[in-house]
């Protein structure tokens, strides 16, 4: 898999079709893909909770993990891929949410 080089700088809330929700660290391009996923019925909703989050060591670590394991979907995607996370990366995400007073 090719490495991505996405800079992640926002926090969004994604609501799955079953009504459950989760938080993701993302960027405007990925958020646009999530908006398309809503229009296509792959997820129920997406909303940006915070823009321009500080580039903490946790954000840099999370960004590195996402870029090494996932690629930005093309516009013609046919499903929404929820980024899988290791326990360590889940803890990093929780730390980012705490740093930004979310969750």
Buried (B, 14 or more C-beta within 10 A) or exposed (E): EEEBEBEBBBBBBBBBEEEEBBBBBBBEEBBEBBBBBBEEEBBBBBEEBBEEBEEBEBBEBBBBBBBEBBEBBEEEBEEBEEBEBEEEBEEBBEBBBEBBEEE
